[in-house]
Amino acid sequence: MHKYYNAELGDLKQYANHNDFTFFDFQLVCEDWSKHIFERPLEDFRLSTNFEVGINIELAQYKPFDVLAHYMSYVTTSTNEFYTSPPPNLKGKPIQRMCYLSDYKIKGYDKSKQSKIALKEDLLRYEIVYTELRKIRNALELPKASNISLLTLNNKHTWDMLFSDILKMYDAIKKIPMISDGYPSVDINKVHSYCNKIKAADIKRNMNINTYNKLRASFKKVYNHYDQLPTNYHMVVRQKLVDKYNELILN
């Protein structure tokens, strides 16, 4: 829909999606498809699977992959690792940092490289790929087996719910803090030991469970301290996500 808007309704006049796609732009596509192109009501356009939602944000202090490389794991009822993944069968496209789950994927990449555009700022793409309808229904708090259509999506409340899901997932990522003026190496080791699943398992293997639990609690305390600092660049990225969403929904 984004590419269609740029090529047919927007000023860009090419099939591309590197720029912003606002709620107003989305509404224009819905109206055009329903009234002019397909001549069918919006509820006839139903989602199946592989529904992507994401936000592009400009970075000033770091390169996109420098930020993404600090994403270690994503914690739900279990700990799920992030992996560096080359894009399949897409020569020349940027590598991605991804976390795979049964119903969805979390991924990030350098959008400016992906789009082959020159920008003053580096563009980071943060994206959720829903691969099962049940996960989308869960995010939108819809009943089981309910249909999700363009009519569902053409609603500000739906966009708010999806962004809330994006932000909730972002907050659940264990990210190695990025403090511009640095922090002590002893604390860096504790942070890595808390965030890195393999390193944590290696430490656990060499001590009894009670000792390990106390040690891990001390690691978590150090991690939480740096994770919540305003000078942690991940907090800056979080605010950029919020600010960009507010732009997209209002413009």
Buried (B, 14 or more C-beta within 10 A) or exposed (E): BBEBBBEBBBEBEEEBBBBEBBBEBBEBBBEBBBEEEEEEEBEEBEBEEEBEBBBBBBBEEBBBBBBBBBBBBBEEEEEBBBEEBEBEEEEEBBBBBBBBBEEBBBBBBBBBBBBEEEEEEBBBBBBBBBBBBEBBBBBBEBEEEEEBBBBBBBBEEBBEBBBEBBBEBBEBBBBBBBBEEEBEEEBBEBBBBBBBBEBBEEBBEEEEEEEBEEBBEEBBEBBEBBBEBEEBBBBBBBEBBBEBBEEBBEE
